[in-house]
């Protein structure tokens, strides 16, 4: 439920970003800081898509031992949601392999996302407090 909601919010964020240009980076930033900033932002967007998708793929490849079917998804126990159909014709062993593959990717991606988030926060704090740039003000509306 949380992952599908995040995926929807990220899609809205990308649409917002496409329609609203962010403020320019301050001229005082070094070239390496600009490059790192842009790379970190693109990687954050990539991971914000990758995490819900790998979770959705992982769930879609899961198998309920009693029924042989994937576990159903109900968004917050209210709205029925569908599993991705890629795995529907596979046997249980193949589905288990894919479930483990996407589960590992989901776990590894979580660590990457946390690392990127830490870099993002560290960069903002550095620019705000060490460089005396108005970084927090630039990030708001």
Protein Blocks (a to p, Z undefined) as FASTA:
>chain_A
ZZmmmmmmmmmmmmmmmmmccddddfklcfklmmmmmmmmmmmmmmmmmmmmmmmmmmmm
pccfklopacdddehhlaccdddfklmmpcfklmmmmmmmmmmmmmmmmmmmmmmmmmmm
mmmmmmmmmnopafklmmmZZ
